[in-house]
Amino acid sequence: MALTLEVPGWRRLALEHLVLDLNGTLARDGGLLPGVAEAVARLSGRLACHLVTADTFGTAAGLLGPEVELALIRPGDEAGQKLAIVRELGAESVAALGNGANDALMLGAAALGIAVLGPEGASPEALTAADVVVSGPREGLELLLHPDRLRATLRR
């Protein structure tokens, strides 16, 4: 499984993992936003998908299929824990989606950081750390499903 993409004037991406923040990025009030489950299911055939969350609403385990690995983080230094997950997977092979201040380190370290400006907004730290900013999670996932769109956005 991999997604390889040459971005003219920028870099070559060889992605193997997708790290997804849950609350604020893929979900609002514990429920997935429309179209997210379907897009993640489609992407799981190309990338190993990892859902990182403190599971504030206690709903994470049942939201996405068994092909998505659930990584629960503990209260305290959530940003550091998310960064550690990206590094453990090999940051050069990771795409990450997030929206919060505690996602900024993860977005900056990943080979491809996608900040989601969704219903809960996005922190300025996440926006500046990301390579791409999208209007919602489905749009971010669609960039990975249609890499030519990503190439068009990132080429220099």
CYANA upper distance limits for C-alpha pairs under 8 A (distance plus 0.5 A):
  1 MET  CA     16 GLU  CA      6.75
  1 MET  CA     45 GLY  CA      7.53
  1 MET  CA     46 ARG  CA      5.46
  1 MET  CA     47 LEU  CA      6.13
  1 MET  CA     48 ALA  CA      7.89
  2 ALA  CA     14 ALA  CA      7.18
  2 ALA  CA     15 LEU  CA      5.99
  2 ALA  CA     16 GLU  CA      5.12
  2 ALA  CA     17 HIS  CA      8.40
  2 ALA  CA     46 ARG  CA      6.03
  2 ALA  CA     47 LEU  CA      6.24
  3 LEU  CA     13 LEU  CA      8.11
  3 LEU  CA     14 ALA  CA      6.32
  3 LEU  CA     15 LEU  CA      5.54
  3 LEU  CA     16 GLU  CA      7.00
  3 LEU  CA     46 ARG  CA      6.96
  3 LEU  CA     47 LEU  CA      7.59
  4 THR  CA     12 ARG  CA      7.84
  4 THR  CA     13 LEU  CA      5.96
  4 THR  CA     14 ALA  CA      4.89
  4 THR  CA     15 LEU  CA      6.66
  5 LEU  CA     12 ARG  CA      6.24
  5 LEU  CA     13 LEU  CA      5.54
  5 LEU  CA     14 ALA  CA      7.05
  5 LEU  CA    147 PRO  CA      7.50
  5 LEU  CA    151 ARG  CA      7.95
  6 GLU  CA     11 ARG  CA      6.79
  6 GLU  CA     12 ARG  CA      4.81
  6 GLU  CA     13 LEU  CA      6.71
  6 GLU  CA    151 ARG  CA      7.93
  7 VAL  CA     11 ARG  CA      5.89
  7 VAL  CA     12 ARG  CA      6.32
  7 VAL  CA     13 LEU  CA      8.08
  7 VAL  CA    151 ARG  CA      5.82
  7 VAL  CA    154 LEU  CA      7.11
  7 VAL  CA    155 ARG  CA      5.87
  8 PRO  CA    151 ARG  CA      8.17
  8 PRO  CA    155 ARG  CA      5.51
  8 PRO  CA    156 ARG  CA      6.76
  9 GLY  CA    155 ARG  CA      6.39
  9 GLY  CA    156 ARG  CA      5.35
 10 TRP  CA    154 LEU  CA      7.74
 10 TRP  CA    155 ARG  CA      6.69
 10 TRP  CA    156 ARG  CA      6.76
 13 LEU  CA     92 GLU  CA      8.48
 13 LEU  CA     93 SER  CA      7.98
 13 LEU  CA    111 ALA  CA      7.52
 13 LEU  CA    112 LEU  CA      8.36
 14 ALA  CA     92 GLU  CA      8.09
 14 ALA  CA     93 SER  CA      6.25
 15 LEU  CA     47 LEU  CA      7.79
 15 LEU  CA     92 GLU  CA      7.96
 15 LEU  CA     93 SER  CA      4.79
 15 LEU  CA     94 VAL  CA      6.00
 15 LEU  CA     95 ALA  CA      7.08
 15 LEU  CA    111 ALA  CA      8.24
 16 GLU  CA     46 ARG  CA      8.14
 16 GLU  CA     47 LEU  CA      5.61
 16 GLU  CA     48 ALA  CA      6.71
 16 GLU  CA     93 SER  CA      5.75
 16 GLU  CA     94 VAL  CA      6.70
 17 HIS  CA     47 LEU  CA      5.59
 17 HIS  CA     48 ALA  CA      5.16
 17 HIS  CA     49 CYS  CA      6.37
 17 HIS  CA     50 HIS  CA      7.92
 17 HIS  CA     89 LEU  CA      7.87
 17 HIS  CA     93 SER  CA      6.71
 17 HIS  CA     94 VAL  CA      5.26
 17 HIS  CA     95 ALA  CA      6.76
 18 LEU  CA     47 LEU  CA      6.64
 18 LEU  CA     48 ALA  CA      6.59
 18 LEU  CA     49 CYS  CA      5.26
 18 LEU  CA     50 HIS  CA      6.57
 18 LEU  CA     94 VAL  CA      6.22
 18 LEU  CA     95 ALA  CA      5.36
 18 LEU  CA     96 ALA  CA      6.11
 18 LEU  CA     97 LEU  CA      8.33
 19 VAL  CA     49 CYS  CA      6.58
 19 VAL  CA     50 HIS  CA      5.30
 19 VAL  CA     51 LEU  CA      6.52
 19 VAL  CA     52 VAL  CA      7.41
 19 VAL  CA     86 VAL  CA      7.83
 19 VAL  CA     94 VAL  CA      7.51
 19 VAL  CA     95 ALA  CA      6.79
 19 VAL  CA     96 ALA  CA      5.12
 19 VAL  CA     97 LEU  CA      6.93
 20 LEU  CA     25 THR  CA      8.36
 20 LEU  CA     26 LEU  CA      8.16
 20 LEU  CA     49 CYS  CA      7.93
 20 LEU  CA     50 HIS  CA      6.53
 20 LEU  CA     51 LEU  CA      5.33
 20 LEU  CA     52 VAL  CA      6.46
 20 LEU  CA     96 ALA  CA      6.37
 20 LEU  CA     97 LEU  CA      5.59
 20 LEU  CA     98 GLY  CA      7.09
 21 ASP  CA     25 THR  CA      6.36
 21 ASP  CA     26 LEU  CA      7.31
 21 ASP  CA     51 LEU  CA      6.56
 21 ASP  CA     52 VAL  CA      5.68
 21 ASP  CA     53 THR  CA      6.63
 21 ASP  CA     96 ALA  CA      8.48
 21 ASP  CA     97 LEU  CA      6.67
 21 ASP  CA     98 GLY  CA      5.69
 21 ASP  CA     99 ASN  CA      8.29
 21 ASP  CA    103 ASP  CA      8.05
 22 LEU  CA     26 LEU  CA      5.51
 22 LEU  CA     27 ALA  CA      6.24
 22 LEU  CA     51 LEU  CA      7.09
 22 LEU  CA     52 VAL  CA      6.98
 22 LEU  CA     53 THR  CA      6.22
 22 LEU  CA     55 ASP  CA      8.47
 22 LEU  CA     60 ALA  CA      8.31
 22 LEU  CA     98 GLY  CA      8.45
 23 ASN  CA     27 ALA  CA      5.42
 23 ASN  CA     28 ARG  CA      6.52
 23 ASN  CA     29 ASP  CA      7.72
 23 ASN  CA     30 GLY  CA      7.09
 23 ASN  CA     53 THR  CA      7.77
 23 ASN  CA     55 ASP  CA      8.41
 23 ASN  CA     56 THR  CA      8.43
 24 GLY  CA     28 ARG  CA      6.19
 24 GLY  CA     98 GLY  CA      8.32
 24 GLY  CA     99 ASN  CA      6.92
 24 GLY  CA    100 GLY  CA      7.80
 24 GLY  CA    118 GLY  CA      7.66
 24 GLY  CA    119 PRO  CA      7.90
 24 GLY  CA    120 GLU  CA      6.06
 24 GLY  CA    121 GLY  CA      8.13
 25 THR  CA     97 LEU  CA      7.71
 25 THR  CA     98 GLY  CA      5.95
 25 THR  CA     99 ASN  CA      6.05
 25 THR  CA    116 VAL  CA      6.60
 25 THR  CA    117 LEU  CA      8.46
 25 THR  CA    118 GLY  CA      7.18
 25 THR  CA    120 GLU  CA      8.47
 25 THR  CA    136 GLY  CA      8.22
 25 THR  CA    137 PRO  CA      6.73
 26 LEU  CA     32 LEU  CA      6.26
 26 LEU  CA     33 LEU  CA      6.52
 26 LEU  CA     36 VAL  CA      7.17
 26 LEU  CA    137 PRO  CA      6.23
 27 ALA  CA     31 GLY  CA      5.59
 27 ALA  CA     32 LEU  CA      4.61
 27 ALA  CA     33 LEU  CA      5.74
 28 ARG  CA     32 LEU  CA      6.99
 28 ARG  CA     33 LEU  CA      7.21
 28 ARG  CA    119 PRO  CA      7.94
 28 ARG  CA    120 GLU  CA      7.89
 29 ASP  CA     57 PHE  CA      7.70
 30 GLY  CA     56 THR  CA      8.14
 30 GLY  CA     57 PHE  CA      5.78
 30 GLY  CA     58 GLY  CA      8.11
 30 GLY  CA     59 THR  CA      6.63
 30 GLY  CA     60 ALA  CA      8.18
 31 GLY  CA     59 THR  CA      8.17
 31 GLY  CA     63 LEU  CA      8.17
 32 LEU  CA     36 VAL  CA      7.04
 32 LEU  CA     37 ALA  CA      7.77
 32 LEU  CA     63 LEU  CA      7.51
 33 LEU  CA    137 PRO  CA      8.43
 34 PRO  CA    138 ARG  CA      8.41
 35 GLY  CA     39 ALA  CA      6.75
 35 GLY  CA    138 ARG  CA      6.72
 36 VAL  CA     40 VAL  CA      6.58
 36 VAL  CA    137 PRO  CA      7.33
 36 VAL  CA    138 ARG  CA      6.10
 36 VAL  CA    141 LEU  CA      8.41
 37 ALA  CA     41 ALA  CA      6.57
 37 ALA  CA     63 LEU  CA      8.11
 37 ALA  CA     64 LEU  CA      6.57
 38 GLU  CA     42 ARG  CA      6.80
 39 ALA  CA     43 LEU  CA      6.70
 39 ALA  CA    138 ARG  CA      7.35
 39 ALA  CA    141 LEU  CA      6.80
 39 ALA  CA    142 GLU  CA      7.65
 40 VAL  CA     44 SER  CA      6.51
 40 VAL  CA     49 CYS  CA      8.24
 40 VAL  CA     64 LEU  CA      8.40
 40 VAL  CA    141 LEU  CA      7.64
 41 ALA  CA     45 GLY  CA      7.82
 41 ALA  CA     64 LEU  CA      8.39
 41 ALA  CA     65 GLY  CA      7.79
 41 ALA  CA     67 GLU  CA      8.32
 42 ARG  CA     46 ARG  CA      8.24
 42 ARG  CA    145 LEU  CA      8.30
 43 LEU  CA     47 LEU  CA      6.47
 43 LEU  CA     49 CYS  CA      8.29
 43 LEU  CA    141 LEU  CA      8.25
 43 LEU  CA    144 LEU  CA      8.10
 43 LEU  CA    145 LEU  CA      7.07
 44 SER  CA     48 ALA  CA      6.33
 44 SER  CA     49 CYS  CA      6.39
 44 SER  CA     67 GLU  CA      7.13
 44 SER  CA     68 VAL  CA      7.71
 48 ALA  CA     67 GLU  CA      8.45
 48 ALA  CA     68 VAL  CA      7.77
 49 CYS  CA     67 GLU  CA      7.82
 49 CYS  CA     68 VAL  CA      5.50
 49 CYS  CA     69 GLU  CA      6.74
 50 HIS  CA     68 VAL  CA      6.08
 50 HIS  CA     69 GLU  CA      5.18
 50 HIS  CA     70 LEU  CA      6.40
 50 HIS  CA     71 ALA  CA      7.22
 51 LEU  CA     68 VAL  CA      7.18
 51 LEU  CA     69 GLU  CA      6.57
 51 LEU  CA     70 LEU  CA      5.40
 51 LEU  CA     71 ALA  CA      6.33
 52 VAL  CA     70 LEU  CA      6.79
 52 VAL  CA     71 ALA  CA      5.26
 52 VAL  CA     72 LEU  CA      6.39
 52 VAL  CA     73 ILE  CA      7.37
 52 VAL  CA     82 LYS  CA      7.60
 53 THR  CA     60 ALA  CA      8.15
 53 THR  CA     70 LEU  CA      8.40
 53 THR  CA     71 ALA  CA      7.04
 53 THR  CA     72 LEU  CA      5.75
 53 THR  CA     73 ILE  CA      6.27
 54 ALA  CA     72 LEU  CA      6.01
 54 ALA  CA     73 ILE  CA      5.38
 54 ALA  CA     74 ARG  CA      6.55
 54 ALA  CA     75 PRO  CA      7.46
 55 ASP  CA     59 THR  CA      7.12
 55 ASP  CA     60 ALA  CA      6.30
 55 ASP  CA     72 LEU  CA      7.47
 59 THR  CA     63 LEU  CA      7.11
 60 ALA  CA     64 LEU  CA      8.14
 60 ALA  CA     70 LEU  CA      8.20
 61 ALA  CA     70 LEU  CA      7.55
 64 LEU  CA     68 VAL  CA      6.98
 73 ILE  CA     78 GLU  CA      7.11
 73 ILE  CA     81 GLN  CA      7.11
 73 ILE  CA     82 LYS  CA      8.24
 74 ARG  CA     78 GLU  CA      7.43
 77 ASP  CA     81 GLN  CA      6.85
 78 GLU  CA     82 LYS  CA      6.70
 78 GLU  CA    102 ASN  CA      6.60
 79 ALA  CA     83 LEU  CA      6.69
 79 ALA  CA    101 ALA  CA      8.28
 79 ALA  CA    102 ASN  CA      4.78
 79 ALA  CA    103 ASP  CA      6.41
 79 ALA  CA    104 ALA  CA      7.84
 79 ALA  CA    105 LEU  CA      6.82
 79 ALA  CA    106 MET  CA      7.68
 80 GLY  CA     84 ALA  CA      6.60
 80 GLY  CA    105 LEU  CA      7.90
 81 GLN  CA     85 ILE  CA      6.89
 82 LYS  CA     86 VAL  CA      6.99
 82 LYS  CA    102 ASN  CA      8.47
 82 LYS  CA    103 ASP  CA      7.59
 82 LYS  CA    105 LEU  CA      8.20
 82 LYS  CA    106 MET  CA      6.33
 83 LEU  CA     87 ARG  CA      6.71
 83 LEU  CA    105 LEU  CA      6.32
 83 LEU  CA    106 MET  CA      5.08
 83 LEU  CA    109 ALA  CA      7.67
 84 ALA  CA     88 GLU  CA      6.45
 85 ILE  CA     89 LEU  CA      6.77
 86 VAL  CA     90 GLY  CA      6.79
 86 VAL  CA     91 ALA  CA      5.78
 86 VAL  CA     94 VAL  CA      7.22
 86 VAL  CA    106 MET  CA      6.91
 86 VAL  CA    109 ALA  CA      7.79
 86 VAL  CA    110 ALA  CA      7.05
 87 ARG  CA     91 ALA  CA      5.43
 87 ARG  CA    109 ALA  CA      8.18
 89 LEU  CA     93 SER  CA      7.99
 89 LEU  CA     94 VAL  CA      7.70
 90 GLY  CA     94 VAL  CA      7.22
 91 ALA  CA    109 ALA  CA      6.61
 91 ALA  CA    110 ALA  CA      5.29
 91 ALA  CA    111 ALA  CA      6.44
 92 GLU  CA    110 ALA  CA      6.80
 92 GLU  CA    111 ALA  CA      5.30
 93 SER  CA    110 ALA  CA      7.95
 93 SER  CA    111 ALA  CA      6.67
 94 VAL  CA    110 ALA  CA      5.72
 94 VAL  CA    111 ALA  CA      6.03
 94 VAL  CA    112 LEU  CA      7.10
 95 ALA  CA    110 ALA  CA      6.23
 95 ALA  CA    111 ALA  CA      6.48
 95 ALA  CA    112 LEU  CA      5.07
 95 ALA  CA    113 GLY  CA      6.34
 95 ALA  CA    114 ILE  CA      7.98
 96 ALA  CA    106 MET  CA      7.50
 96 ALA  CA    107 LEU  CA      6.31
 96 ALA  CA    110 ALA  CA      6.73
 96 ALA  CA    112 LEU  CA      6.86
 96 ALA  CA    113 GLY  CA      5.52
 96 ALA  CA    114 ILE  CA      6.48
 97 LEU  CA    107 LEU  CA      7.50
 97 LEU  CA    113 GLY  CA      6.75
 97 LEU  CA    114 ILE  CA      5.31
 97 LEU  CA    115 ALA  CA      6.31
 97 LEU  CA    116 VAL  CA      7.28
 97 LEU  CA    137 PRO  CA      8.29
 97 LEU  CA    140 GLY  CA      7.96
 98 GLY  CA    103 ASP  CA      5.98
 98 GLY  CA    104 ALA  CA      8.22
 98 GLY  CA    107 LEU  CA      7.56
 98 GLY  CA    114 ILE  CA      7.13
 98 GLY  CA    115 ALA  CA      5.74
 98 GLY  CA    116 VAL  CA      6.37
 98 GLY  CA    126 ALA  CA      7.67
 99 ASN  CA    103 ASP  CA      6.83
 99 ASN  CA    104 ALA  CA      8.41
 99 ASN  CA    115 ALA  CA      5.84
 99 ASN  CA    116 VAL  CA      5.57
 99 ASN  CA    117 LEU  CA      6.99
 99 ASN  CA    118 GLY  CA      8.30
 99 ASN  CA    121 GLY  CA      7.71
 99 ASN  CA    122 ALA  CA      5.17
 99 ASN  CA    123 SER  CA      6.78
 99 ASN  CA    126 ALA  CA      6.25
 99 ASN  CA    127 LEU  CA      8.09
100 GLY  CA    104 ALA  CA      7.38
100 GLY  CA    122 ALA  CA      6.18
100 GLY  CA    123 SER  CA      5.64
100 GLY  CA    125 GLU  CA      8.07
100 GLY  CA    126 ALA  CA      6.37
101 ALA  CA    122 ALA  CA      8.39
101 ALA  CA    123 SER  CA      5.83
101 ALA  CA    124 PRO  CA      7.89
101 ALA  CA    125 GLU  CA      5.97
101 ALA  CA    126 ALA  CA      6.16
102 ASN  CA    126 ALA  CA      8.45
103 ASP  CA    107 LEU  CA      6.61
103 ASP  CA    126 ALA  CA      6.65
104 ALA  CA    108 GLY  CA      6.57
104 ALA  CA    125 GLU  CA      6.10
104 ALA  CA    126 ALA  CA      4.86
104 ALA  CA    127 LEU  CA      8.29
104 ALA  CA    128 THR  CA      8.49
104 ALA  CA    129 ALA  CA      6.05
104 ALA  CA    130 ALA  CA      7.97
105 LEU  CA    109 ALA  CA      6.60
105 LEU  CA    129 ALA  CA      7.75
106 MET  CA    110 ALA  CA      6.63
106 MET  CA    113 GLY  CA      8.16
107 LEU  CA    112 LEU  CA      7.69
107 LEU  CA    113 GLY  CA      4.76
107 LEU  CA    114 ILE  CA      7.22
107 LEU  CA    115 ALA  CA      7.96
107 LEU  CA    126 ALA  CA      7.48
107 LEU  CA    129 ALA  CA      6.32
107 LEU  CA    130 ALA  CA      5.88
108 GLY  CA    112 LEU  CA      8.50
108 GLY  CA    113 GLY  CA      6.69
108 GLY  CA    129 ALA  CA      5.23
108 GLY  CA    130 ALA  CA      6.41
108 GLY  CA    131 ASP  CA      8.45
109 ALA  CA    113 GLY  CA      8.21
112 LEU  CA    130 ALA  CA      7.97
112 LEU  CA    131 ASP  CA      6.70
113 GLY  CA    129 ALA  CA      7.80
113 GLY  CA    130 ALA  CA      4.99
113 GLY  CA    131 ASP  CA      5.66
113 GLY  CA    132 VAL  CA      7.03
114 ILE  CA    130 ALA  CA      5.84
114 ILE  CA    131 ASP  CA      6.54
114 ILE  CA    132 VAL  CA      5.41
114 ILE  CA    133 VAL  CA      6.23
114 ILE  CA    134 VAL  CA      7.64
114 ILE  CA    140 GLY  CA      7.14
115 ALA  CA    122 ALA  CA      7.97
115 ALA  CA    126 ALA  CA      6.52
115 ALA  CA    127 LEU  CA      6.21
115 ALA  CA    130 ALA  CA      6.07
115 ALA  CA    131 ASP  CA      8.28
115 ALA  CA    132 VAL  CA      6.74
115 ALA  CA    133 VAL  CA      5.20
115 ALA  CA    134 VAL  CA      6.79
116 VAL  CA    121 GLY  CA      8.33
116 VAL  CA    122 ALA  CA      7.08
116 VAL  CA    133 VAL  CA      6.45
116 VAL  CA    134 VAL  CA      5.66
116 VAL  CA    135 SER  CA      6.48
116 VAL  CA    136 GLY  CA      5.86
116 VAL  CA    137 PRO  CA      6.42
116 VAL  CA    140 GLY  CA      7.65
117 LEU  CA    121 GLY  CA      5.55
117 LEU  CA    122 ALA  CA      5.54
117 LEU  CA    133 VAL  CA      7.50
117 LEU  CA    134 VAL  CA      6.53
117 LEU  CA    135 SER  CA      5.40
117 LEU  CA    136 GLY  CA      6.25
118 GLY  CA    122 ALA  CA      7.50
118 GLY  CA    135 SER  CA      6.35
118 GLY  CA    136 GLY  CA      5.24
118 GLY  CA    137 PRO  CA      7.58
119 PRO  CA    136 GLY  CA      8.34
122 ALA  CA    126 ALA  CA      7.16
122 ALA  CA    127 LEU  CA      7.41
123 SER  CA    127 LEU  CA      6.92
124 PRO  CA    128 THR  CA      6.70
125 GLU  CA    129 ALA  CA      6.62
126 ALA  CA    130 ALA  CA      6.67
127 LEU  CA    133 VAL  CA      7.09
131 ASP  CA    154 LEU  CA      8.37
132 VAL  CA    153 THR  CA      8.34
132 VAL  CA    154 LEU  CA      8.21
134 VAL  CA    139 GLU  CA      6.68
134 VAL  CA    140 GLY  CA      6.35
135 SER  CA    139 GLU  CA      7.13
135 SER  CA    140 GLY  CA      8.43
136 GLY  CA    140 GLY  CA      7.09
137 PRO  CA    141 LEU  CA      6.69
138 ARG  CA    142 GLU  CA      6.46
139 GLU  CA    143 LEU  CA      6.89
140 GLY  CA    144 LEU  CA      7.45
141 LEU  CA    145 LEU  CA      6.89
142 GLU  CA    146 HIS  CA      6.45
143 LEU  CA    147 PRO  CA      6.21
143 LEU  CA    148 ASP  CA      8.36
143 LEU  CA    149 ARG  CA      6.34
143 LEU  CA    150 LEU  CA      5.85
144 LEU  CA    150 LEU  CA      7.62
146 HIS  CA    150 LEU  CA      7.73
147 PRO  CA    151 ARG  CA      6.68
148 ASP  CA    152 ALA  CA      6.66
149 ARG  CA    153 THR  CA      6.86
150 LEU  CA    154 LEU  CA      6.70
151 ARG  CA    155 ARG  CA      6.24
